[in-house]
Amino acid sequence: MTRQTYTQPKCPECQYRKPPSEFRDPATHEPLPACKHCMRKAQRAGGQRWTA
């Protein structure tokens, strides 16, 4: 059995380890600086579209 916990990237915003798919834009598949949850949160707070 392989341990996945330490291979998952950690979100710099919420400090949670999440699967790599959480750090990709579903539309463009670009890598994101934070997980999707934090990106949406930042988008609501800031109003402008975030850039990867």
KOLSE-274005 format. One line per field, with one value per atom (N, C-alpha, C, O, CB): residue number from 1; residue in three letters; atom name; x, y, z. Coordinates in Angstrom, 1 decimal. Atoms other than C-alpha are relative to their C-alpha. Glycine has a CB too. Example, Ala and Ser with C-alpha at 12.3 -4.5 7.8 and 13.67 -1.06 7.14 Angstrom:
% residues 2
num = 1 1 1 1 1 2 2 2 2 2
residuo = ala ala ala ala ala ser ser ser ser ser
atomo = N CA C O CB N CA C O CB
X = 0.9 12.3 0.9 1.9 -1.0 -0.9 13.7 -0.8 -0.3 0.4
Y = -1.2 -4.5 1.2 1.2 0.0 -1.1 -1.1 1.1 2.2 0.5
Z = 0.0 7.8 0.0 0.7 1.2 0.0 7.1 0.8 0.9 -1.4
***
This chain:
% residues 52
num = 1 1 1 1 1 2 2 2 2 2 3 3 3 3 3 4 4 4 4 4 5 5 5 5 5 6 6 6 6 6 7 7 7 7 7 8 8 8 8 8 9 9 9 9 9 10 10 10 10 10 11 11 11 11 11 12 12 12 12 12 13 13 13 13 13 14 14 14 14 14 15 15 15 15 15 16 16 16 16 16 17 17 17 17 17 18 18 18 18 18 19 19 19 19 19 20 20 20 20 20 21 21 21 21 21 22 22 22 22 22 23 23 23 23 23 24 24 24 24 24 25 25 25 25 25 26 26 26 26 26 27 27 27 27 27 28 28 28 28 28 29 29 29 29 29 30 30 30 30 30 31 31 31 31 31 32 32 32 32 32 33 33 33 33 33 34 34 34 34 34 35 35 35 35 35 36 36 36 36 36 37 37 37 37 37 38 38 38 38 38 39 39 39 39 39 40 40 40 40 40 41 41 41 41 41 42 42 42 42 42 43 43 43 43 43 44 44 44 44 44 45 45 45 45 45 46 46 46 46 46 47 47 47 47 47 48 48 48 48 48 49 49 49 49 49 50 50 50 50 50 51 51 51 51 51 52 52 52 52 52
residuo = met met met met met thr thr thr thr thr arg arg arg arg arg gln gln gln gln gln thr thr thr thr thr tyr tyr tyr tyr tyr thr thr thr thr thr gln gln gln gln gln pro pro pro pro pro lys lys lys lys lys cys cys cys cys cys pro pro pro pro pro glu glu glu glu glu cys cys cys cys cys gln gln gln gln gln tyr tyr tyr tyr tyr arg arg arg arg arg lys lys lys lys lys pro pro pro pro pro pro pro pro pro pro ser ser ser ser ser glu glu glu glu glu phe phe phe phe phe arg arg arg arg arg asp asp asp asp asp pro pro pro pro pro ala ala ala ala ala thr thr thr thr thr his his his his his glu glu glu glu glu pro pro pro pro pro leu leu leu leu leu pro pro pro pro pro ala ala ala ala ala cys cys cys cys cys lys lys lys lys lys his his his his his cys cys cys cys cys met met met met met arg arg arg arg arg lys lys lys lys lys ala ala ala ala ala gln gln gln gln gln arg arg arg arg arg ala ala ala ala ala gly gly gly gly gly gly gly gly gly gly gln gln gln gln gln arg arg arg arg arg trp trp trp trp trp thr thr thr thr thr ala ala ala ala ala
atomo = N CA C O CB N CA C O CB N CA C O CB N CA C O CB N CA C O CB N CA C O CB N CA C O CB N CA C O CB N CA C O CB N CA C O CB N CA C O CB N CA C O CB N CA C O CB N CA C O CB N CA C O CB N CA C O CB N CA C O CB N CA C O CB N CA C O CB N CA C O CB N CA C O CB N CA C O CB N CA C O CB N CA C O CB N CA C O CB N CA C O CB N CA C O CB N CA C O CB N CA C O CB N CA C O CB N CA C O CB N CA C O CB N CA C O CB N CA C O CB N CA C O CB N CA C O CB N CA C O CB N CA C O CB N CA C O CB N CA C O CB N CA C O CB N CA C O CB N CA C O CB N CA C O CB N CA C O CB N CA C O CB N CA C O CB N CA C O CB N CA C O CB N CA C O CB N CA C O CB N CA C O CB
X = 0.8 0.0 0.9 1.8 -1.0 -0.8 1.4 -0.7 -1.9 0.2 0.6 1.0 -0.1 0.9 0.9 0.2 -0.5 0.1 0.3 -1.4 0.1 -0.6 1.1 0.8 -0.1 -1.0 2.8 0.3 1.0 1.3 -0.2 2.7 -1.0 -0.8 0.0 1.0 -0.3 0.5 1.0 -1.4 -0.4 0.4 -0.8 -2.0 -0.1 0.7 -0.5 -0.4 0.4 0.8 0.4 -2.6 0.6 0.5 -1.6 -0.6 -0.8 -1.0 -0.7 0.9 1.1 -4.1 -0.6 -0.5 -1.1 0.7 -5.9 0.8 0.4 -1.3 -1.0 -2.9 -0.5 0.0 0.3 0.5 -4.9 0.8 1.0 -1.5 -0.6 -3.3 -1.2 -2.1 0.9 1.1 -5.5 0.5 1.7 -0.9 -0.5 -5.3 0.4 -0.1 -1.1 -0.5 -3.4 -1.1 -1.0 1.0 1.1 -6.7 -0.6 -1.2 -1.1 0.5 -7.7 0.8 0.3 -0.1 -0.8 -4.9 0.1 1.0 1.4 0.1 -5.9 -1.3 -2.3 0.2 1.2 -8.3 -0.8 -0.3 0.3 0.8 -11.2 -0.2 -0.4 -1.3 0.3 -11.7 1.3 1.3 -0.5 -1.2 -8.1 1.1 2.1 0.6 -1.0 -6.2 1.3 2.3 0.2 -1.2 -3.7 0.2 -0.7 0.0 -0.2 -2.0 -0.4 -0.2 1.5 0.4 -3.4 0.9 1.5 -1.5 -0.9 -1.5 -0.6 0.1 0.3 0.7 -4.1 -1.1 -1.4 -0.6 1.0 -6.8 -1.3 -1.5 -0.4 1.2 -10.2 -0.8 -1.4 -0.8 0.9 -12.0 0.6 -0.2 0.0 -0.6 -9.5 -0.1 -0.2 1.4 0.0 -9.5 -1.4 -1.5 0.4 1.4 -13.3 -0.2 -0.9 -1.0 0.1 -13.1 0.6 0.1 0.6 -0.8 -10.5 -0.7 -0.7 1.4 0.7 -12.5 -1.2 -1.5 -0.5 1.1 -15.6 0.4 -0.2 -0.8 -0.5 -13.6 0.6 0.3 1.0 -0.7 -11.5 -0.8 -0.8 1.2 0.8 -14.0 0.7 0.0 -0.3 -0.7 -11.3 0.4 0.5 1.3 -0.4 -10.4 1.4 2.3 -0.3 -1.3 -7.4 0.8 0.3 0.0 -0.9 -4.4 0.9 1.4 0.9 -0.8 -2.4 1.5 2.3 -0.2
Y = -1.2 0.0 1.3 1.4 0.0 -1.2 3.4 1.1 1.2 0.4 -1.1 6.4 1.3 1.7 0.3 -1.1 9.3 1.4 2.4 -0.1 -1.2 11.9 1.0 2.2 -0.3 -1.0 13.4 0.4 1.4 -0.5 -0.3 13.4 1.1 1.7 -1.2 -0.9 15.6 1.4 1.7 -0.2 -1.4 19.3 0.7 0.4 0.8 -0.7 21.6 1.4 2.1 0.2 -1.3 24.7 1.1 1.0 0.1 -1.0 27.8 0.9 1.5 0.9 -0.8 29.5 -0.7 -0.1 0.3 0.7 26.9 -1.0 -1.6 -0.6 0.9 24.7 -1.5 -2.3 0.4 1.4 21.5 -0.7 0.0 0.0 0.7 18.8 -0.6 -1.1 -1.2 0.4 18.1 -0.7 -0.5 1.2 0.6 16.0 1.0 2.1 -1.0 -0.9 17.5 0.6 1.7 -0.7 -0.5 17.9 1.3 2.1 -1.1 -1.2 20.5 1.3 2.4 -0.2 -1.1 22.7 0.3 0.9 -0.2 -0.2 22.7 0.7 0.4 -1.3 -0.6 25.0 -0.9 -1.5 1.3 1.0 22.8 0.4 -0.4 -0.2 -0.5 25.0 -0.1 -0.6 1.4 -0.1 25.6 -1.0 -1.2 1.4 1.0 22.9 0.6 0.0 -1.1 -0.7 25.5 -0.3 -0.4 1.5 0.1 25.0 1.3 2.4 -0.3 -1.1 27.2 0.2 -0.8 -0.2 -0.2 28.9 -0.5 -0.7 1.5 0.6 27.6 -0.9 -1.0 1.2 1.0 25.0 0.7 1.9 -0.9 -0.6 25.6 0.7 1.8 -1.1 -0.6 26.3 1.4 2.4 -0.8 -1.3 29.1 1.0 2.2 -0.2 -0.9 30.5 0.6 1.8 -0.8 -0.5 30.8 1.0 2.1 -1.1 -0.9 32.4 1.4 2.5 -0.6 -1.2 34.9 0.8 2.0 -0.3 -0.6 35.6 0.8 1.9 -1.0 -0.7 36.5 1.2 2.3 -1.0 -1.1 38.7 1.1 2.3 -0.5 -1.0 40.5 0.5 1.7 -0.6 -0.4 40.6 -0.2 -0.5 1.5 0.2 40.4 -1.5 -2.3 0.8 1.4 37.1 -0.2 0.6 -0.3 0.4 35.4 -0.5 -1.0 -1.0 0.5 34.6 -1.1 -1.0 1.1 1.2 31.3 0.4 -0.4 -1.2
Z = 0.0 0.0 0.0 0.8 1.2 0.0 -0.9 0.7 0.8 -1.5 -0.8 1.3 -0.9 -1.5 1.2 0.8 -0.6 0.7 0.1 -0.7 -0.8 2.2 -0.3 -0.5 1.5 0.1 1.8 -1.5 -1.7 0.6 1.4 -2.0 -0.5 -1.6 -0.9 0.5 -2.2 0.3 1.4 0.8 -0.2 -2.6 1.1 1.3 -1.3 -1.1 0.3 -0.5 -1.1 1.3 0.4 -0.4 0.9 2.2 0.1 -0.8 0.8 0.7 1.7 -0.9 -0.7 1.7 1.2 2.3 -1.0 -1.1 3.8 0.7 1.7 -0.5 -0.6 4.6 0.0 0.8 1.4 0.1 3.7 -1.2 -2.2 -0.2 1.1 1.6 -0.8 -0.3 0.5 0.9 -1.4 -1.2 -1.6 -0.4 1.2 -4.6 -1.0 -1.1 -0.5 1.0 -7.5 -0.9 -1.4 -0.9 0.8 -9.4 0.6 -0.1 -0.2 -0.7 -6.8 -0.4 -0.2 1.5 0.4 -8.1 -1.5 -1.9 0.6 1.4 -11.7 -0.4 0.2 -0.8 0.4 -13.4 -0.9 -1.9 -0.8 0.8 -14.7 -1.4 -2.3 0.7 1.4 -17.8 -0.8 -2.0 0.0 0.8 -18.9 0.3 -0.4 0.2 -0.5 -16.9 0.3 0.4 -1.0 -0.4 -15.9 1.5 2.3 -0.3 -1.5 -12.5 0.7 0.2 0.2 -0.8 -9.8 1.2 1.7 0.5 -1.1 -7.0 1.3 2.3 0.2 -1.1 -4.5 -0.4 -1.6 0.9 0.4 -4.3 -0.5 -0.3 1.2 0.6 -6.1 1.0 0.7 -0.7 -1.0 -2.9 0.4 0.5 1.3 -0.4 -1.9 -1.2 -1.0 0.4 1.2 -5.5 -0.1 -0.4 -1.3 0.1 -5.5 1.1 0.9 0.2 -1.2 -2.0 -0.4 -0.1 1.3 0.4 -3.3 -1.1 -1.1 -0.4 1.1 -6.4 0.5 0.1 -1.0 -0.6 -4.3 0.8 0.7 0.9 -0.8 -2.0 -0.8 -0.6 1.0 0.8 -4.6 -1.1 -1.5 -0.5 1.1 -7.5 -1.3 -2.3 0.2 1.3 -10.2 -0.2 0.8 -0.1 0.4 -12.0 0.4 0.1 -1.5 -0.4 -10.5 -1.1 -2.1 1.1 1.0 -12.6 0.6 1.8 -0.6 -0.5 -12.2 0.0 0.5 -0.9
***
